[in-house]
Amino acid sequence: MLHAFAICKPSTPSAVFIKPRSALAYPLAIVRVSGRWGVKMPSYKALVAELNGLMRLYLMYHGPYSLMPKRAEPMRWGMVIKMDRLPLDGRIIGGYAWDDSVHRVFTFRRLSRFLFRTAFRLGEICGHRPARSCTSRDPA
């Protein structure tokens, strides 16, 4: 695992090391194959203990935001239906009382219904448009 952590190339160009959980896959594969051959290998518990140490080092070096997912996952029909069917009874979800009297909840529910039924993407509603440079002004 330490070898994979130091040698493998990360998918993010700015990163120096791969994520520790990615490095865990290498020794687990080696342990699995070696176990078939009857070779004594470190236990899963020992590998996880080493992983926890690597994760602490990784977080100290890269910071806590480095482990956040970078890729957006699509919202499926079932997810939207589950969110839409949540009762508006004031239960706390995501730090907000789930009720239409809360502006963010009201906006989220209406916007999610609109986006899903019209096949728009959120980026088309609130996407960032690049600012015009000072040299490209209209001559008017």
C-alpha positions in Angstrom: 0.0 0.0 0.0 2.8 2.4 0.8 4.5 1.6 -2.5 1.2 2.2 -4.4 0.6 5.4 -2.5 4.1 6.7 -3.4 4.3 5.4 -7.0 0.9 5.5 -8.6 0.0 8.6 -10.6 -3.1 10.5 -9.3 -6.0 11.3 -11.7 -6.0 14.9 -10.6 -3.1 16.7 -12.2 -2.5 19.0 -9.2 -2.3 16.2 -6.7 1.1 14.7 -5.7 -0.2 11.4 -4.3 -3.2 9.1 -5.0 -5.9 9.0 -2.4 -5.3 6.5 0.4 -8.4 4.5 -0.3 -7.2 4.0 -3.8 -3.9 2.7 -2.5 -5.8 0.1 -0.4 -7.0 -1.7 -3.5 -3.5 -2.8 -4.4 -2.6 -4.8 -1.3 -6.1 -6.2 -1.0 -5.7 -7.7 -4.5 -2.3 -9.1 -3.5 -3.7 -10.6 -0.2 -6.6 -12.2 -2.1 -4.3 -13.8 -4.7 -1.7 -14.8 -2.2 -4.4 -16.3 0.0 -5.4 -18.6 -2.9 -1.8 -19.9 -3.0 -1.6 -20.4 0.8 0.9 -17.6 1.4 0.5 -15.9 4.8 -0.2 -12.2 4.4 -1.1 -9.3 6.7 -4.7 -9.2 7.9 -7.3 -6.8 6.6 -7.3 -5.2 10.0 -3.6 -4.4 9.8 -4.1 -2.9 6.3 -6.9 -0.7 7.5 -4.7 0.5 10.4 -2.0 1.5 7.9 -4.7 3.1 5.7 -5.9 5.2 8.6 -2.3 6.4 9.2 -2.0 7.3 5.5 -5.3 9.1 5.5 -4.1 11.3 8.4 -0.9 12.2 6.5 -2.9 12.8 3.3 -5.3 15.2 5.1 -2.4 17.1 6.7 -0.7 17.5 3.4 -3.7 18.2 1.1 -6.4 19.4 3.5 -9.9 18.1 4.2 -11.4 19.3 0.9 -9.1 17.1 -1.2 -11.3 14.1 -0.4 -14.5 15.6 -1.6 -15.9 14.1 -4.8 -15.0 16.1 -7.9 -17.4 14.4 -10.3 -21.1 15.3 -10.3 -23.5 12.4 -10.2 -26.7 12.6 -12.1 -30.0 12.8 -10.2 -32.2 9.9 -11.3 -35.9 9.8 -11.6 -36.3 7.8 -8.4 -34.3 10.3 -6.4 -36.4 13.3 -7.6 -39.6 11.4 -6.9 -38.4 10.5 -3.3 -37.5 14.2 -2.7 -40.8 15.4 -4.2 -42.9 13.0 -2.0 -41.3 14.0 1.3 -44.1 15.3 3.5 -44.0 19.0 4.3 -44.3 18.5 8.0 -41.4 20.6 9.2 -38.9 17.8 9.8 -35.3 18.9 9.6 -33.5 17.9 6.4 -30.1 19.3 5.5 -30.4 21.9 8.3 -33.7 23.3 7.1 -37.3 22.7 8.3 -38.9 20.8 5.3 -41.8 23.2 4.8 -42.9 25.4 1.9 -42.8 28.4 4.3 -39.0 28.1 4.2 -37.8 29.9 1.1 -35.0 27.5 0.2 -37.2 24.5 0.5 -39.9 26.1 -1.6 -37.4 27.1 -4.3 -35.7 23.7 -4.3 -39.0 21.8 -4.7 -40.3 24.0 -7.5 -36.9 24.2 -9.3 -36.4 20.4 -9.2 -39.8 19.8 -10.6 -39.3 22.3 -13.4 -35.8 21.1 -14.3 -36.7 17.4 -14.4 -39.9 17.8 -16.4 -38.4 20.1 -18.9 -35.0 18.3 -19.3 -33.1 21.4 -18.4 -29.9 21.2 -16.5 -29.2 23.3 -13.4 -26.2 24.9 -15.2 -28.6 26.3 -17.8 -30.6 28.0 -15.0 -27.9 29.4 -12.8 -24.7 28.8 -14.8 -21.8 31.1 -14.7 -21.4 33.2 -17.8 -17.9 34.6 -18.4 -17.6 38.3 -17.9 -16.8 40.4 -20.9 -13.3 41.7 -21.0 -12.7 45.5 -21.1 -11.3 45.3 -24.7 -14.4 43.7 -26.2 -16.9 46.5 -25.4 -19.5 47.5 -28.0 -18.5 50.8 -29.7 -21.9 52.3 -28.9 
